[in-house]
Amino acid sequence: MAAAEQHYILERPTFDKPVKILIVVSPYYYDIANNLVAGAKAEIEAVGGTWDVVEVPGALEIPTAIGIAERMSNFDGYVALGCVIRGETTHYETVCNDSSRAITLLGLQGLCIGNGILTVENRKQAEVRAEVEGQNKGGGAAAAALHLVALSRKWGAQTKGVGFRPASDEIQIASQTA
């Protein structure tokens, strides 16, 4: 069982400028979603960050809401939270695979997203994973987003010295006199 495993947890990142995170949650299983959100808020606040929360109907709408927010707002990162419990049909696989794939694609475009959408076999598994004093998957998703924000800030400040640059005045003058 995963709860008995020992996991290495990275130290919290530090920030010299404020961090603003959007938590996008599907409250389909309301109590589970509330625990996930509580864990995410606590983790964001622990690094001095601020958060906003929006609710969407289901897990499939989470990536769309993140994409809209990225185009129309000014968040540094995103936390995707929700819960999908296996049912009697193949809809479970569709929701799990498509929401995960969409979040991954957004991440590959450069968005800093922590994926905390639980995909479980039953309610008990979801409760254990969502519990703030337990596995705290909401806090873990927020930590992932925060680490990605820290990396993007670190790498965004670096320059490699490659690419196109305007020619200096001396070079332009020399080429005009030649």
N, C-alpha and C positions, 0 to 999 in steps of 0.2 A: 504494500500500500504506500502511496506517495507521501502520506503524512509522516511516516516513520523515517523517511529518507532525510539525510543531511544535505542542505543546499548552501552553496556559497552565495552571499549577497554582497554586491558591490557597495562601497561607501557612497553616501549621498553626494551628488555633485554640488559644487558651490558656484554662486553666480555673483558677478559684480554689478549687473544690471537686473532689474526686476524681471521675473518670468510670469507670463500670463498663459494659462492653460484652459482649453475648453474641454469639458467632460461631456461626452455625448452618450446618453444612456437610453436603453429601451427598458421601461419599467414593467414589462410583460409579467414577470414574476416580481411583484412589488417589493416584498420583504428582502429578497435576494439582491435586487437592484439597489435598495437602500443601503445595505451593508457594503456592496461594492463601491458605491459613491462615497460613503463615509471613509473607507480606507483610502480612496484616491484623494479626497480633500485633505486628510491628515498628512499624507505624504507630500503633497504640494505645499501645504502650509509649513511643513518642517524645513523646507529650503527657503522660506520667505516668499514663496510665490503666491499668486492670486489665481482664482479659478472662476469660471462661469459654468453653469450646467444647463443643458438643453435636453429635452426628452423627445424621442421619436417612437413611432408605433412598434417597430420590431428591429431585429438585428440586421435585416437587409437594408434598412434605411440609415443605419449608422454611418457607413462610408459616404453615402450621398450627402448627409448633413455635414460631415467633415470637409468634403470637397467644396460645398457651398461656402462654408465658413472660411476656408483658405482663400477663396476668390474674393470674398466680400468683407472680410474682417481683418483683425490684426493679432491673431493668437500666435504664440511661439510654438505651441505644441498641442497635441490632442490626446485624449484618453477615451477609448472605445469600451463601453461597458454594457453588458447584457448577459442573458442566459438562454441557452437553447437546450431543452431536455428532450431526449429521444422519445418519439411517439411510435405510433403503429404504422406510419407511412414513410416513404422515402423523402418527404419534405425536410426532415431533419438534415439529411446529407446536403440537400440543396442550400439550405440556410447556412449551415456551417461552412461549406466549401465556398460559396459565393461571397459571404461577408468577409471571410478570411482573405480570399483572393483580392477583393476590392481594396481592403485595407493594405495589403502588401503592395499592390500597384501604386496606391497613393504614397506609401513610404518610399518606393523606388523613384518617385518623382521629387523626393526631397522633403516630404512632410515628416515631422517628428511625432510618431503615433505609438502609443502603448496600447496593445490589444488585450483587453480584459473581458472579451466575450467568452463566457464559460460554455463549453460544449460537453455535456454530461449525459450519463445514462439514466439518472434518476434525481429526484429532488434532494435526497440526503447528500449526494455528492456535491450538488450545487451549494447547499447550506454550509458544508464544511469548507469549501473553497472560498466562499464569500465572507465568512466570519472574520471580522477585523482582528480579533485576538487569535485567530487560527491561521489558516493559509493566506488570508488577506490578499486575494488576487486583484482586488481593486487597487490597493496600495502598490502592488507589484507592477501593474500596468502604468500607474502614474510614475513610478520610479523609472520605468523603461522610457517613457516619453521625456522625462527630465534629463536622463542620460543622453538621449539623442539631441535634445536642445543644447546641452553643454558641448557635445561634439560639433554640432553645426556652428555654434558660436566660435569655438576654437578654430575650426578649419576655415570658417568664413573670414576670419581676421588674417589668415595667412595669404601670402602671394607667392607664386612659384616663379615669377619672372618670365613667364611665357605668354604668348599671345601677341596680338597686334597692339602696337603703341604708336602714337603720333611721332613723326620724326622731329628731332630737336631743330631749333632755329638754325643752328650752325650747319646741320646737314642740308637743310632746305636751301640755305644761301649758297653753300658750296655747289650743290647740284644746279642751281640757276646760273652760276657764273661759269660753269664748265662747258 
